[in-house]
């Protein structure tokens, strides 16, 4: 046990040789490095696989021995101040290590083919390996200083990955938005760290928890100040995990390559915020106001993320809002003190969401084969449909991931989400109602994504077009070489004249059978790079892209069994494997490691949650699946729902929901009109004061001196008699005034 754990310090360093070697190769021998670029995928995958095996061994030892291992060494000592660095191996660390390495390996394998034609292939793998190393360093950190260092490195890597195609203005803006938004959370985290050091005099987790508990028990600390410091720590997690109201960066982050989206949403950046709250949960549980704040932010994020996903047309942004909502469930569980349920849902959601994002990449890849590289079109679900017969493997894997997020048994997310819903009834009935309602919304918008993408008919096809159009390509493109020009061959994107399924929402006031799909022009010319062939029909991805999907399907099918009620325990049942794994952390939280569940309650909760999910799936099928086309007429739907013959009220409700969702809840507009314009106005006011007031005073003194000097020089004539006369004149005036003063 100790023999293996004592080498855990190498975990963050193992992936680093890849980015170092790539950087040196591009500087020293750039031509050779670029010509041999495909070989760098192998060491990246190999090194991460070594960490995965090492992490699995640590996890097995923890389940068998229930131990926590920590090793620290002094970094610097000055008087009473001592800064120690080290590493901590506990169940939370081992869970995160397993997630990061398994998902990371799948993403790297997938990326080798997905990014094979990209000019920035080497740069991509350098960023990915450094991002994995930063996240591994974060989860193995033993104190707050290390947490903050690796926290910032993860943020830096996310900035580089989101803005990977930085020559695209929208991608450059997206990475800047993510960077600035996370700076808000990082500043709060820094203040919280400094506040806790002021209170406890230590950065080490164990010392911090023990000292804080003693101070609370003996009334040795101001409770308001302690709550403020803990809340500031939580602000860092809010920004990193895209919780309300600092979630605005997450949908824009989809401008990066799809493998990056999968990694960020499953195992690295957004998981870092959940990890931080879970790490400090022994501290937060002693502060009821902080726990209430965590649960409140979680429940708001659950509902907010689900409503924003309802009307999105971009498949990746829809999945991004799904991630936001599902992480809200995890945050809610942490706020309720359901430590096991939160980590369980973090595990199940990570594999399911990685499967969905990589599946969306396969879909986008197939769409690009017929319309060329155009994110606005290849990611637009309104242009998809009928892909089942073209990409059957992707369709099957995507369906299983969708059912998992919907909460359908026996897939992974069902087991974890069901526990959170059950615990929420005990915590707050209002929160439970919102969480259950959102579970139905989740099933609705997830099946909406699936039906719009795979069911019905393919909504676009290519025809020959004789016109010519020149278009400039980006210097670093997804397919082309640096500096390559777009060819002068144009294709026409036209809609197929078939009966499309009705959509629920409309940006304008349409009837329910109005088509929300883009009213496309009959002829839309597009261009594409010369070294990527286009075909008339989509096709399945290559085997190296399908293999990670199939492996993640296995995780989605079976990972939930580690936390299901399984083994008998005095007439009840408990979470066998997961509880045994988490025993040390549960003991640290002063909680019972065995959670007995009654069979009747378990099946009752299961039937309730599955019914809600099934209802959401039914409504999505009713509105989007072509087989229900008889319900696309508004009168029939009104009669079915017994709303009445009038359409106005129903249409108003639909359009209010659509506008709310399509416009991202107006949060981005609010921030733009208040914060962005306010800060810009303040900056302009300060600039005006600096230029006109401060510089004006300085310049005014200089100008005044100049004019005074110019005026005085004309008084002097260069004659001594004239100067003597002036001198006597002023002296006479002075004595006259002095006489008047003293005479009075």
C-alpha positions in Angstrom: 0.0 0.0 0.0 2.5 2.6 1.2 5.0 1.4 -1.4 2.7 2.3 -4.3 1.4 5.5 -2.7 4.9 6.9 -2.1 5.4 7.2 -5.9 2.1 9.0 -6.4 4.0 12.3 -6.7 5.0 11.4 -10.3 1.4 11.4 -11.5 1.2 15.1 -12.6 4.6 14.8 -14.2 4.1 11.8 -16.4 2.2 13.5 -19.3 4.7 16.5 -19.4 7.3 14.9 -21.7 4.9 15.1 -24.6 4.3 18.9 -24.7 8.0 19.5 -23.8 9.2 17.3 -26.7 6.7 18.8 -29.1 7.7 22.4 -28.1 11.4 21.6 -28.5 10.8 19.8 -31.8 8.8 22.7 -33.3 11.6 25.1 -32.2 14.6 23.1 -33.3 13.5 20.9 -36.2 10.0 22.2 -37.2 10.0 20.5 -40.6 10.8 17.1 -39.2 8.4 17.5 -36.3 5.5 18.4 -38.6 6.3 15.5 -41.0 6.3 13.0 -38.1 3.4 14.6 -36.3 1.1 11.5 -36.2 3.6 9.6 -34.0 2.9 12.0 -31.1 -0.5 10.5 -30.4 1.1 7.2 -29.3 3.2 8.6 -26.4 0.4 10.8 -25.3 -2.0 7.8 -25.0 0.7 5.6 -23.6 1.8 7.9 -20.7 -1.9 8.6 -19.8 -2.5 4.8 -19.8 0.4 4.3 -17.3 -1.3 6.8 -15.0 -4.6 5.1 -15.4 -3.1 1.7 -14.4 -1.3 3.3 -11.4 -4.6 5.1 -10.4 -6.6 1.8 -10.7 -4.1 0.1 -8.4 -4.4 3.0 -5.8 -8.2 2.7 -6.0 -8.1 -1.1 -5.4 -5.9 -0.7 -2.4 -8.2 2.0 -1.0 -11.2 -0.3 -1.3 -9.3 -3.1 0.4 -7.6 -1.1 3.1 -9.6 2.2 3.4 -6.6 4.4 3.8 -5.7 8.1 3.2 -2.0 8.7 2.3 -0.4 12.1 2.4 3.2 13.2 2.0 4.5 16.7 2.2 7.9 18.4 2.1 8.9 21.9 3.0 9.2 24.3 0.1 10.2 27.4 2.0 10.6 28.3 5.7 10.8 31.8 7.0 10.4 32.5 10.7 7.0 31.2 11.6 5.9 30.8 8.0 6.3 27.4 6.4 5.1 26.6 2.9 4.8 22.8 2.2 4.2 21.1 -1.0 3.1 17.5 -1.3 0.3 15.1 -2.5 -2.8 13.6 -1.0 -4.2 10.2 -2.0 -7.8 9.6 -0.8 -11.0 8.3 -2.3 -11.9 11.7 -3.9 -8.4 11.8 -5.5 -8.6 8.3 -6.8 -12.1 8.8 -8.3 -10.9 11.9 -10.1 -7.7 10.2 -11.3 -9.8 7.4 -12.8 -12.1 9.8 -14.5 -9.4 12.0 -15.9 -7.3 9.2 -17.3 -10.0 7.0 -18.7 -11.9 9.8 -20.4 -8.6 11.4 -21.4 -7.4 8.3 -23.2 -10.6 7.9 -25.1 -10.5 11.6 -26.2 -6.9 11.3 -27.3 -7.6 8.1 -29.4 -10.6 9.9 -30.9 -8.6 13.1 -31.6 -5.9 11.3 -33.6 -8.3 10.8 -36.4 -10.6 13.8 -35.8 -7.7 16.3 -35.9 -5.6 14.4 -38.5 -6.1 17.0 -41.2 -5.7 20.0 -39.0 -2.6 22.2 -39.3 -2.4 22.5 -35.6 -2.3 18.8 -34.9 0.9 19.0 -32.8 -0.2 22.0 -30.9 -3.5 20.2 -30.1 -1.8 17.2 -28.5 0.7 19.5 -26.6 -2.3 21.5 -25.2 -4.2 18.3 -24.3 -1.3 16.6 -22.5 -0.5 19.8 -20.6 -4.2 20.1 -19.6 -4.3 16.5 -18.4 -1.1 17.1 -16.3 -2.6 20.3 -14.8 -5.8 18.5 -13.8 -3.9 15.6 -12.3 -1.8 18.0 -10.3 -5.0 19.7 -9.1 -6.6 16.6 -7.8 -3.5 15.3 -6.0 -2.7 18.7 -4.3 -2.4 18.6 -0.6 -2.9 22.3 0.2 -4.6 25.5 -0.9 -1.5 27.0 -2.6 -1.0 23.9 -4.8 -4.8 23.9 -5.6 -4.5 27.5 -6.7 -1.4 27.0 -8.9 -2.9 24.1 -10.7 -6.3 25.8 -10.8 -4.8 28.6 -12.8 -2.9 26.2 -15.1 -6.2 24.4 -15.8 -7.7 27.8 -16.7 -4.8 28.6 -18.9 -5.1 25.3 -20.8 -8.9 25.8 -21.2 -8.1 29.3 -22.7 -5.7 27.7 -25.2 -8.0 24.8 -26.1 -11.2 26.8 -26.5 -9.4 29.3 -28.7 -7.5 26.6 -30.6 -8.7 28.0 -33.9 -7.8 31.5 -32.9 -7.9 32.9 -36.4 -11.6 32.6 -36.2 -12.9 35.7 -34.5 -15.7 33.9 -32.8 -13.3 31.4 -31.3 -10.9 34.1 -30.1 -13.9 35.9 -28.4 -15.0 32.7 -26.8 -11.7 31.9 -25.1 -11.5 35.5 -23.9 -15.0 35.3 -22.5 -14.1 32.0 -20.7 -10.9 33.6 -19.4 -12.5 36.8 -18.1 -15.5 35.0 -16.5 -13.2 32.5 -14.7 -11.1 35.4 -13.5 -14.1 36.5 -11.4 -14.2 33.1 -9.8 -10.5 32.8 -9.4 -10.3 36.2 -7.7 -12.9 35.0 -5.2 -11.0 31.8 -4.7 -7.8 33.7 -4.0 -9.5 35.9 -1.4 -11.0 32.8 0.2 -7.6 31.2 0.4 -6.0 34.3 2.0 -9.0 34.6 4.4 -8.6 31.0 5.7 -4.9 31.5 6.1 -5.6 34.6 8.2 -8.0 32.5 10.3 -6.0 29.3 10.7 -2.4 30.2 9.7 -2.2 27.1 7.5 -2.8 26.0 3.9 -3.0 22.3 4.6 -6.4 20.7 4.3 -6.3 18.6 7.5 -4.9 21.4 9.6 -7.4 23.9 8.1 -10.4 21.6 8.9 -9.3 20.8 12.5 -8.4 24.4 13.4 -11.6 25.8 11.9 -13.7 23.2 13.8 -12.0 24.0 17.1 -12.4 27.8 16.5 -16.1 27.3 15.8 -16.6 25.1 18.9 -14.9 27.6 21.1 -16.3 30.8 19.5 -12.8 31.8 18.5 -13.7 33.2 15.1 -16.2 35.6 13.7 -18.9 33.4 12.1 -19.8 36.1 9.5 -16.2 36.4 8.4 -15.7 32.6 8.2 -18.9 32.3 6.2 -17.7 35.0 3.8 -14.3 33.3 3.3 -16.1 29.9 2.6 -18.5 31.6 0.2 -15.5 33.1 -1.7 -14.0 29.7 -2.1 -17.3 28.5 -3.5 -17.3 31.4 -6.0 -14.2 29.8 -7.6 -16.2 26.6 -8.0 -19.2 28.4 -9.4 -17.1 29.9 -12.3 -15.2 26.7 -13.0 -18.2 24.4 -13.1 -20.3 26.9 -15.0 -22.9 27.4 -12.3 -25.4 30.2 -12.3 -24.7 33.1 -12.7 -21.1 32.6 -14.0 -22.2 30.0 -16.6 -22.1 32.3 -19.6 -18.7 31.1 -20.9 -19.8 27.5 -21.3 -21.9 27.5 -24.5 -19.3 29.8 -26.2 -16.6 27.3 -25.3 -18.0 25.0 -27.9 -16.1 26.9 -30.5 -13.1 24.7 -29.8 -12.7 21.3 -31.5 -15.2 18.7 -30.3 -12.7 16.5 -28.5 -11.8 19.5 -26.4 -15.5 19.9 -25.5 -15.7 16.3 -24.5 -12.6 16.6 -22.2 -13.7 19.9 -20.6 -17.3 18.8 -19.9 -16.4 15.3 -18.7 -13.2 15.2 -16.8 -11.2 18.5 -16.5 -12.4 22.0 -16.3 -16.0 21.8 -15.2 -15.2 18.8 -12.9 -12.6 21.0 -11.1 -15.3 23.1 -9.5 -17.1 20.0 -8.2 -13.9 18.6 -6.9 -13.1 21.8 -5.0 -16.5 21.8 -3.3 -16.2 18.1 -2.5 -12.7 18.6 -1.1 -13.9 21.4 1.3 -17.2 19.7 2.2 -15.9 18.8 5.7 -15.4 22.5 6.2 -18.7 23.6 4.5 -20.8 21.2 6.5 -20.0 23.2 9.7 -21.4 26.4 8.0 -25.1 26.0 7.4 -25.4 29.3 5.4 -22.7 28.1 3.0 -24.4 24.7 2.5 -27.7 26.5 1.8 -25.9 28.7 -0.7 -24.4 25.7 -2.5 -27.8 23.9 -2.7 -29.6 27.1 -3.8 -27.0 27.7 -6.6 -27.3 24.0 -7.6 -31.1 24.0 -7.9 -31.2 27.3 -9.8 -28.5 25.9 -12.2 -30.5 22.7 -12.7 -33.6 24.5 -13.9 -31.8 27.3 -15.7 -29.6 25.0 -17.7 -32.5 22.8 -18.7 -34.7 25.6 -19.9 -31.9 27.1 -22.0 -31.3 23.8 -23.7 -34.9 23.6 -25.0 -34.6 25.8 -28.1 -30.9 25.6 -29.0 -30.1 24.6 -32.6 -26.4 24.0 -32.2 -26.0 20.4 -31.1 -22.9 21.1 -29.0 -24.4 24.1 -27.2 -27.5 22.0 -26.4 -25.2 19.4 -24.8 -23.3 22.2 -23.0 -26.4 23.4 -21.3 -27.2 19.8 -20.4 -23.8 19.7 -18.7 -24.6 22.8 -16.8 -27.9 21.4 -15.6 -26.4 18.0 -14.7 -23.6 19.5 -12.7 -26.3 21.5 -11.0 -27.6 18.1 -9.7 -24.2 17.3 -8.4 -23.9 20.7 -6.7 -27.3 20.3 -5.2 -26.3 16.9 -3.8 -23.2 18.5 -2.2 -25.3 21.3 -0.7 -27.6 18.7 0.8 -24.6 16.8 2.3 -25.1 13.8 0.0 -21.5 13.3 -0.6 -21.8 9.8 -2.2 -24.7 10.8 -4.4 -22.7 13.8 -5.7 -19.6 11.8 -6.6 -21.7 9.0 -8.0 -23.4 11.4 -10.4 -20.1 13.0 -11.2 -18.8 9.6 -12.3 -21.9 8.5 -14.3 -22.4 11.9 -16.0 -18.7 12.1 -17.0 -18.8 8.9 -19.1 -22.3 9.6 -20.5 -21.5 13.2 -21.5 -18.1 12.2 -23.0 -20.0 9.6 -25.1 -22.5 12.3 -26.2 -19.9 14.9 -27.1 -17.7 12.4 -29.0 -20.9 11.2 -30.7 -21.7 14.8 -31.7 -18.2 15.1 -33.1 -18.9 12.0 -35.3 -22.2 13.6 -36.4 -20.5 16.9 -37.2 -17.8 15.0 -39.1 -20.4 13.3 -41.2 -22.2 16.5 -42.0 -19.0 18.2 -43.0 -18.5 15.6 -45.7 -21.6 17.0 -47.5 -21.6 20.7 -46.7 -17.9 21.3 -46.0 -16.3 23.0 -43.0 -19.0 25.4 -41.7 -19.7 25.2 -37.9 -22.9 27.2 -38.3 -24.2 24.5 -40.6 -22.5 21.3 -39.7 -23.5 21.7 -36.0 -27.1 23.0 -36.7 -29.6 20.4 -35.9 -32.2 22.1 -38.1 -30.1 21.0 -41.1 -29.8 17.4 -39.8 -32.3 14.5 -39.7 -32.4 11.1 -41.2 -28.8 10.2 -40.2 -29.8 6.8 -38.9 -29.1 4.9 -42.1 -25.8 6.7 -42.7 -24.2 6.5 -39.2 -25.8 3.5 -37.5 -23.1 3.0 -34.9 -22.9 6.6 -33.9 -26.7 6.6 -33.7 -26.8 3.6 -31.4 -24.1 5.0 -29.1 -25.7 8.4 -29.0 -29.1 6.9 -28.2 -27.6 5.0 -25.2 -25.9 8.2 -23.9 -29.2 10.1 -24.4 -31.2 7.5 -22.4 -28.6 7.6 -19.7 -28.8 11.4 -19.3 -32.6 11.0 -19.4 -32.4 8.7 -16.4 -33.7 5.5 -18.0 -32.6 2.2 -16.1 -30.4 0.4 -16.1 -28.1 3.0 -17.6 -25.6 4.9 -15.5 -27.1 8.3 -14.8 -30.4 6.7 -13.7 -28.9 5.3 -10.5 -27.1 8.5 -9.4 -29.9 10.9 -10.4 -32.5 8.8 -8.6 -30.5 9.0 -5.4 -30.3 12.8 -5.6 -34.0 13.1 -6.3 -34.8 10.9 -3.3 -32.5 12.9 -1.0 -34.0 16.2 -2.2 -37.4 15.2 -0.8 -35.9 14.9 2.6 -34.0 18.2 2.3 -36.6 20.5 0.8 -39.9 19.6 -1.0 -39.7 22.8 -3.1 -36.2 21.8 -4.3 -37.4 18.3 -4.9 -40.3 19.5 -7.1 -38.0 21.6 -9.1 -35.5 18.8 -9.5 -38.1 16.3 -10.6 -39.7 18.8 -13.0 -36.2 19.4 -14.5 -35.7 15.7 -14.8 -38.7 15.7 -17.2 -37.3 18.7 -19.1 -34.0 16.8 -19.4 -35.6 13.9 -21.0 -37.5 16.2 -23.3 -34.6 18.3 -24.6 -32.2 15.3 -24.8 -34.7 13.3 -27.0 -35.3 16.5 -29.0 -31.5 16.4 -29.8 -31.7 12.8 -30.8 -34.9 13.0 -32.9 -33.8 16.2 -34.7 -30.4 14.6 -35.5 -31.3 11.0 -36.5 -35.0 10.7 -37.2 -37.0 11.9 -40.3 -35.2 12.8 -43.5 -31.9 14.4 -44.3 -32.7 18.0 -44.6 -29.9 19.1 -46.9 -28.2 17.6 -50.0 -25.7 18.8 -52.6 -26.4 19.7 -56.2 -24.1 20.9 -58.8 -23.8 24.7 -59.1 -22.2 26.4 -62.0 -21.5 29.7 -60.3 -18.1 30.7 -59.0 -17.3 32.4 -55.7 -14.0 33.2 -54.1 -13.6 32.8 -50.4 -10.6 33.3 -48.2 -9.6 30.5 -45.9 -8.3 30.9 -42.4 -4.5 30.6 -41.9 -5.1 27.7 -39.5 -8.1 25.7 -40.5 -9.7 22.5 -39.6 -8.9 20.8 -42.8 -6.5 22.9 -44.9 -2.9 23.7 -44.7 -1.5 27.0 -43.4 -2.0 29.7 -46.0 -4.1 27.5 -48.2 -6.8 29.2 -50.3 -10.3 28.0 -50.7 -11.0 26.5 -54.0 -13.3 28.1 -56.5 -15.6 25.2 -56.5 -19.0 25.9 -55.0 -21.7 23.6 -53.8 -25.4 24.3 -53.3 -27.2 23.6 -50.1 -30.8 23.1 -50.7 -33.7 21.8 -48.7 -35.4 18.6 -49.6 -39.1 19.0 -50.3 -40.3 16.5 -47.8 -42.6 16.8 -44.8 -40.5 17.7 -41.8 -41.5 17.1 -38.3 -42.9 20.1 -36.4 -40.8 21.8 -33.7 -42.1 23.1 -30.4 -40.7 26.6 -30.5 -40.7 29.4 -33.1 -38.9 32.6 -33.0 -41.9 34.2 -34.7 -45.5 33.6 -33.9 -46.1 30.5 -36.0 -48.7 27.9 -35.6 -47.6 24.7 -33.9 -47.1 23.0 -37.3 -44.9 25.9 -38.4 -41.3 24.8 -39.2 -38.7 26.3 -36.9 -35.9 25.0 -39.1 -34.1 27.8 -40.8 -36.0 29.1 -43.8 -33.1 28.3 -46.1 -32.6 30.0 -49.4 -33.0 27.5 -52.3 -29.4 28.2 -53.3 -26.7 28.8 -50.7 -23.1 28.7 -52.1 -20.4 27.4 -49.8 -16.7 26.7 -50.3 -14.4 24.1 -49.0 -10.7 23.4 -48.8 -9.2 21.4 -51.6 -7.7 18.5 -49.7 -11.0 17.4 -48.2 -13.3 15.5 -50.5 -17.0 16.1 -50.3 -19.6 13.4 -51.0 -23.3 13.5 -51.5 -24.2 11.6 -48.4 -23.0 11.4 -44.9 -20.9 8.4 -43.9 -19.8 6.7 -40.7 -16.6 7.8 -38.9 -13.4 5.8 -39.0 -12.7 3.0 -36.6 -10.3 5.1 -34.4 -13.3 7.5 -33.8 -15.8 4.7 -33.2 -13.6 2.7 -30.8 -13.8 5.4 -28.0 -17.6 5.5 -28.5 -18.0 1.8 -28.0 -15.7 1.8 -25.0 -17.7 4.7 -23.4 -20.9 2.8 -24.1 -19.6 0.0 -21.9 -19.0 2.5 -19.1 -22.4 4.0 -19.7 -24.0 0.6 -19.4 -22.1 -0.8 -16.4 -20.5 2.0 -14.4 -23.8 2.6 -12.6 -23.6 -0.8 -10.9 -20.8 0.4 -8.6 -23.3 2.4 -6.6 -26.6 0.6 -6.9 -28.3 -0.9 -3.8 -26.8 -4.3 -4.0 -25.7 -6.2 -0.8 -28.0 -7.1 2.1 -27.3 -5.3 5.4 -29.6 -6.1 8.4 -32.8 -6.1 6.4 -31.8 -3.2 4.2 -29.5 -2.6 1.4 -26.5 -0.3 1.0 -24.2 1.1 -1.7 -21.7 -1.7 -1.6 -18.7 -0.9 -3.9 -19.0 2.9 -3.8 -19.5 3.1 -0.1 -16.5 0.8 0.5 -14.5 3.0 -1.8 -15.6 6.3 -0.1 -15.3 5.0 3.5 -12.3 7.2 4.5 -13.9 10.4 3.2 -17.3 9.5 4.7 -15.7 9.0 8.1 -14.0 12.4 7.7 -17.5 13.9 7.1 -18.7 12.1 10.3 -21.3 10.2 8.3 -22.4 6.6 8.4 -20.7 4.5 5.7 -23.8 2.4 5.3 -26.9 3.9 3.8 -29.7 1.5 4.3 -32.6 1.7 1.8 -35.9 0.0 2.0 -36.8 -2.0 -1.1 -40.3 -0.5 -1.2 -39.0 3.1 -1.1 -36.4 2.2 -3.7 -38.9 0.9 -6.2 -41.4 3.6 -5.5 -38.8 6.3 -6.2 -37.6 4.4 -9.3 -41.1 4.2 -10.8 -41.7 7.9 -10.0 -38.4 9.1 -11.7 -38.8 6.8 -14.7 -42.4 8.0 -15.2 -41.2 11.6 -15.3 -38.5 10.8 -17.8 -40.8 8.7 -19.9 -43.3 11.6 -20.0 -40.6 14.0 -21.2 -39.6 11.5 -23.9 -43.2 11.0 -24.9 -43.7 14.8 -25.3 -40.5 15.1 -27.4 -41.6 12.2 -29.6 -45.1 13.8 -30.0 -43.6 17.0 -31.2 -40.5 15.9 -33.2 -40.9 12.3 -34.4 -42.5 12.1 -37.9 -44.7 9.2 -36.9 -46.8 11.6 -34.8 -47.3 14.0 -37.7 -51.0 13.8 -37.1 -50.5 15.9 -34.0 -48.6 18.6 -35.8 -51.8 20.6 -36.4 -52.5 23.1 -33.6 -56.2 22.4 -33.4 -55.6 18.7 -32.8 -53.0 19.4 -30.2 -55.3 21.9 -28.5 -58.1 19.4 -28.4 -55.7 16.7 -27.2 -54.5 18.9 -24.3 -58.1 20.3 -23.9 -56.8 23.9 -24.2 -59.6 25.1 -26.4 -59.9 26.4 -30.0 -58.1 29.7 -29.3 -54.5 29.8 -30.3 -53.3 33.1 -28.9 -52.6 32.1 -25.3 -50.9 28.9 -26.3 -48.8 30.7 -28.9 -47.8 33.3 -26.5 -46.6 30.7 -23.9 -44.7 28.9 -26.6 -43.0 32.1 -27.9 -42.1 33.3 -24.4 -40.4 29.9 -23.6 -38.7 30.0 -27.0 -37.4 33.5 -26.7 -36.2 32.8 -23.1 -34.3 29.7 -24.2 -33.0 30.9 -27.6 -31.7 34.2 -26.0 -30.0 32.3 -23.2 -32.3 33.6 -20.6 -31.2 37.2 -21.5 -28.3 36.8 -19.1 -25.7 37.6 -21.8 -27.6 40.7 -22.8 -27.9 41.8 -19.2 -24.2 41.4 -18.6 -23.5 43.2 -21.9 -25.7 46.1 -21.0 -24.7 46.4 -17.4 -21.3 45.0 -16.7 -19.6 45.4 -20.1 -21.1 48.8 -21.0 -20.8 49.9 -17.4 -17.2 49.0 -17.1 -16.5 50.6 -20.5 -18.4 53.7 -19.5 -16.4 53.9 -16.3 -13.2 53.4 -18.2 -14.2 56.2 -20.6 -15.0 58.5 -17.7 -11.7 57.8 -16.0 -9.9 58.4 -19.3 -11.8 61.7 -19.7 -10.8 62.8 -16.2 -7.2 61.7 -16.8 -7.0 63.6 -20.2 -9.1 66.6 -19.4 -8.8 67.2 -15.7 -5.4 65.8 -14.5 -3.6 66.4 -17.8 -5.6 69.6 -18.2 -4.3 71.0 -14.9 -0.7 70.1 -15.7 -1.0 71.5 -19.2 -2.9 74.5 -18.0 -0.1 75.5 -15.6 2.4 75.1 -18.4 0.3 77.2 -20.8 -0.4 79.8 -18.2 3.3 80.1 -17.4 4.0 80.4 -21.1 1.5 83.3 -21.6 2.6 85.0 -18.4 6.2 84.9 -19.6 5.3 86.1 -23.0 3.4 89.0 -21.5 6.1 90.0 -19.1 8.9 90.0 -21.7 7.2 92.9 -23.4 7.2 94.9 -20.2 11.0 94.9 -19.9 12.9 97.3 -22.2 16.4 96.4 -21.2 16.9 99.8 -19.4 18.1 99.9 -15.8 16.3 103.2 -15.1 13.0 101.6 -16.1 13.6 98.6 -13.8 14.6 100.9 -10.9 11.4 102.9 -11.4 9.3 99.8 -11.2 11.1 98.7 -8.1 10.6 102.0 -6.4 6.9 102.0 -7.5 6.2 98.6 -6.0 8.1 99.5 -2.8 6.1 102.7 -2.4 2.9 100.8 -2.8 4.0 98.2 -0.2 4.9 100.9 2.4 1.7 102.8 1.7 -0.4 99.6 2.4 1.7 98.9 5.5 1.1 102.4 6.8 -2.7 102.1 6.2 -2.7 98.8 8.1 -0.8 100.1 11.2 -2.6 103.4 11.2 -5.9 101.6 11.7 
